Amino acid sequence: MKDIIYIILSIILIFLIVSIFLLTLFSAYDTNLDMCLDTGFCKQDLKINTEYGETIINKANCLKYGWKWIEEDNACYLNNKFQKQ
């Protein structure tokens, strides 16, 4: 009976350790940066590399480089095709 309890507790402990590891791994992955690089839609305060060098996304930099600032989302749209419409 003791062996079964130890096995069950060991399985629960392993499950908790793996869960904590996966949560830490996924929280470290910046989905805002990934979305910005894929779509050109970048949230405020995100630091990215552009043709102008390393840039922090904010309203002043967005307008300075001729991108489109979206006030409702506090985001900058970097795609030139969108700006010409």
Order of alpha helices (4+ residues) and beta strands (2+ residues): alpha-alpha-beta-beta-beta-alpha-beta-beta-alpha
